[in-house]
Amino acid sequence: MSAPRILFPGFPFSEEGNDVERNAFGADAVLDYARVGSPEAIEAERWREADAVMLFRFRLDAARVALLDRCRIVVRYGVGVDRVDRAALAARGIALCNTPDYGTTEVADHAVAMILALRRGVAAYDAALRADLRGNWGWEAAGGLRRMDAQRAAVVGLGRIGTAVALRLKAFGTRVVFHDPHLPQGVDRALGLERAETLAEALDGADILTIHAPLTLETKGMIDAAGLTRLAPGAIVVNTARGAILDLSALAQALRGGHVHAAGLDVLPDEPPDPADPLIAAWLAGEGWLRQRLLITPHAAFHSPEAQSDMRRKAAETAALFLGEGKLRNVYPPDAL
């Protein structure tokens, strides 16, 4: 049996530390690090010869899947699989797995950091003082401040990250209500949280909305204008899940109208975003109606040196386990929404 060949399309990490993959796949494995800008830049033969594909942020479409003559498994570095043509993989009998537990604490911390920064006016105070140190030396420079234990937070999606966020907010004394139709009954009691059977019930009167659902046919555009109007006046919205879950135009309208006080976005429908998008353009220009009310980070909530190490090791171990022993873990069902 020939040594396995592993393709890493668009591998983003430095050459240092490649022993992570080597330790997982073994000394004989051929590790094909394709450091290119797009899937199309990788020669067809490299796709055809791969026994496994380790996917970071490239899209794996049907055209690339059609080239996978030897591949038995595709592993995503990360949780979401919305960039992968799952039907095409299933039709060829190729397993799809993800890495769901590598950056749970980082994303949860990032979401809560955004919530606290917005609710305590951290960014607004800093910007105001840099603009006029003496003139803005006072509490009036930031709006929307609230005590954490006087608020109700809606957590949409109570998976690993959503649970971690809910427990962090609960520690601040915040009343936490979650909506996740895929969880069994009793989770709410085990965690000491409140369960909302419908999304509308979760959103109604929430002072904080934090999104932690996967991007699926079911969740795309789920937080729309109607949903945002259900929030309490002056609410804040944080999204560290997937950009397309939240209607960006609806958010812009809610911010401009004042119903939503502020938002923190680590993810956007298009990444990097189009500078001409009305909300992005207003943010870049520092328009007065939006100033200090929108925080944007570059899909970086997952990142830390520790998380990066976990991601690489866990993803490689998942692929190596299947290639070596035929055992699947973290498999993503092809028919999942």
Stockholm file with secondary structure:
# STOCKHOLM 1.0

chainA/1-337         MSAPRILFPGFPFSEEGNDVERNAFGADAVLDYARVGSPEAIEAERWREADAVMLFRFRLDAARVALLDRCRIVVRYGVGVDRVDRAALAARGIALCNTPDYGTTEVADHAVAMILALRRGVAAYDAALRADLRGNWGWEAAGGLRRMDAQRAAVVGLGRIGTAVALRLKAFGTRVVFHDPHLPQGVDRALGLERAETLAEALDGADILTIHAPLTLETKGMIDAAGLTRLAPGAIVVNTARGAILDLSALAQALRGGHVHAAGLDVLPDEPPDPADPLIAAWLAGEGWLRQRLLITPHAAFHSPEAQSDMRRKAAETAALFLGEGKLRNVYPPDAL
#=GR chainA/1-337 SS CCCCEEEEETCCSCSTTTHHHHHHHCTTCEEEEECCSSGGGSCHHHHHHCSEEEESSSCBCHHHHTTCSSCCEEEESSSCCTTBCHHHHHHTTCEEECCTTSSHHHHHHHHHHHHHHHHTTHHHHHHHHHHCTTTTCSGGGCCCCCCGGGCEEEEECCSHHHHHHHHHHHHTTCEEEEECTTSCTTHHHHHTCEECSSHHHHHTTCSEEEECCCCCTTTTTCBCHHHHHHSCTTEEEEECSCGGGBCHHHHHHHHHHTSEEEEEESCCSSSSCCTTSHHHHHHHHTCTTTTTSEEECCSCTTCCHHHHHHHHHHHHHHHHHHHHHCCCCSBCCTTCC
#=GC SS_cons         CCCCEEEEETCCSCSTTTHHHHHHHCTTCEEEEECCSSGGGSCHHHHHHCSEEEESSSCBCHHHHTTCSSCCEEEESSSCCTTBCHHHHHHTTCEEECCTTSSHHHHHHHHHHHHHHHHTTHHHHHHHHHHCTTTTCSGGGCCCCCCGGGCEEEEECCSHHHHHHHHHHHHTTCEEEEECTTSCTTHHHHHTCEECSSHHHHHTTCSEEEECCCCCTTTTTCBCHHHHHHSCTTEEEEECSCGGGBCHHHHHHHHHHTSEEEEEESCCSSSSCCTTSHHHHHHHHTCTTTTTSEEECCSCTTCCHHHHHHHHHHHHHHHHHHHHHCCCCSBCCTTCC
//
